[in-house]
Amino acid sequence: MKNVYVFLANGFEEIEALAPVDILRRAGVEVTTVSIYEDMTVIGAHDVTVMADTIFSLCDYDDADVLFLPGGMPGAANLLRSEDLCELLQKKAREEVTLAAICAAPSVLGELELLKGRKVTCYPGFEEHLLEADIDKEALIVKDGETLFTACGPAAACELGFALVEHLCGKEKAEEVKLGMMFGRNKIVK
């Protein structure tokens, strides 16, 4: 079974964390939400309180297929302040474990110098933190190779979830989950 770890810090963008979690779990992926604190309760940017599955110090991450950083402010800044998380991201990047980040969170990877020469996107205004990256300011999601996914913001949350399902489980499974969630309908009746 594939394993995804989603790191939560106070001020995280709720839809950017929870939509991909929901989509990945629908696909049968083992998703663990991880509080970067010693408390499993994390408060989102819009005051939605979430109980994480576990806390950072209780996981070893040896089975990680994807490490995922939701955006939001000050959530992304709080992720960057976690020395343990930053060390883990650097270690897993060297091991070529897939990293995913959305909205402001690609700035965490940029500040850690993990985006040099990589194709990325982010929420407008965070480009200066994507040190030496090849930034696509128009893309909803950018996949660079097999080890990096970045997305631009809340509107990309579901599409990032589907992209990660396709990456981990194949295109057929991603399409099955989309169909089950009624994605693809584009008609609004007034």
N, C-alpha and C positions, 0 to 999 in steps of 0.2 A: 504494500500500500504506500502511496505517495504521502509525504508529510510536509505541511506548510506551517511555519510559525509566523504569527502576526503580532507585532510589538505595539503595545498601547502605552501612551504617555498622556498625562493630563493635557487637555487642549487638542486632542486628536479630532480630526474631521470624521464624524460618526458614519456618514454614508460611505466614505472612502475605505473604512475598515470593514463595516458590517455587510455591505453589498457583496464584496468579493468573498468574505467568509461564507455567507449564505450560498452563493453560487458554487463555490468549491465543495462545500459539504453536500450539496445536491448531487454533485458528480461522484461522490464517494471518496473524496480526498480527506485525509485526516488533517484537520486544521486545529491548531492550538493557539488560542489567544493568550498573550503573555503580558502581564503588567511588568513594567520595568522597575516597579517599586516593590517594597516588601509587603504591600497590601494589594489584594486582588481587585479592589474597587478603583476604577479609573473614571474620571469625569471628562466628557467630550467638550469640544469647542462650543457646542450649543446646549450645554448643561444636561446632556443625556448621560446618566450614570450607568456604567457597564461593569459587570462582574467578569473579570478575565478568568480563563480556565486555570491559570497557574501564575506563579511569579517567576521572574527571570532566573533567580538563583536555584530553582528546583529542576531546571532542565539541563541536559548536556548537549543537545542539538546535533549529536552524531548522526541522527537519522534524517536531518533536514534536507529536503529537496528544494525548498524555496524559503527565503527569509523575506518577509514583506513589511514595508514601512508605510503606514497611512500618513497622509499629510495633515494639514490643519496647523493653526498657530494658536497657542504656543507649542502645540504638540510636537512638531518637527524639531523645534529648538530644544525641547525637553529630551527628545530622543538623542540628539547630539551631545547633550550634557551627561549621558550615561556612559561612563568609561567602559563598563563591562560590555554593553551593547556595541560600542564602537570597536572594541577589540575583537568581538565575535564577527562583526561584519568584515573586518579586514582579514581575519583568518579564513572565513568561508569564501571570500572573494579569491584568495590564493588557492583554495581547494576547488575553485570553479563551481561552487554551489550557486544556483540562480538567486539573484537579488531582484526584488521588485519594489518600486517606490512611486508614490503618486503625489501630485500637487506640490507642496513645499518640501516633501520628504526627499526628493532627489538631491536637495541641497545637503542633506546629511552625507550621502554618498560622495558628493562633490567635495565637501570639506575634508573628507577622509582620503581624498585623491584617488578614488576608485572609478572615476569617470573619464580619466585622461584618454583622449582619442576615441571615446565611445559615442555612439549616436543616442541622444536623449531628448526628452521634453520635460517641462515642468510648468507650474503655475506662473503666469507672467509676473515678473519682478524678482524672481529667484535665480535668474540666469547667471548673475555674477558669482553665485556660489558653486556653479557647475564647472569647476576649474579645468580648463583645457578640453572640454567636451565639445562635440559637434552637436549643436542645439537646433532642434526643429521646433520653431515657434508656432507652427500651424497644426501639428499632429495631435490627435487625441491620445494615441498610444504609440510608443516607439519600442520595438523589440530589436535589440542589438545582439546578434548571435543567439546562443542558447542560454546565456547566463545573465541577461539584463533586460528588464522590462521597466519602462517609466511611463507615466501617464500625467496628463495636464491638470486634472482637478476633478471635482465632484461629478461632472457630466460623464467622465470616463470610468467611473467606478464599476459599473456592470460590465462594460466592455473589457476592462482589465481582468475582471473575474473570469469571463469567457476565454480570454487569451491565455490565462494561466491554466484553465481546464484543458484547453487544446494542447498546450505545452506539456502538461503532465499526463493527460489521458487520451489525447488524440482528437482530431477534428470531429469525428463521428459523435463522440461523447459530448463535446461542446455544443454541437448542433442539437443533440437530444435534450440537453438542459435548456437551451434557448427556446426550443419548441414547447417544452413543458412549462416554461415561464411566460409563454405568449409573446416572446420577442419576435420581431419580424413583422408584426402587424403595423401598418403605417397609415391607416385610414382613421381620421377623426370625423365622427358624424355629429353634425350640429343641428 
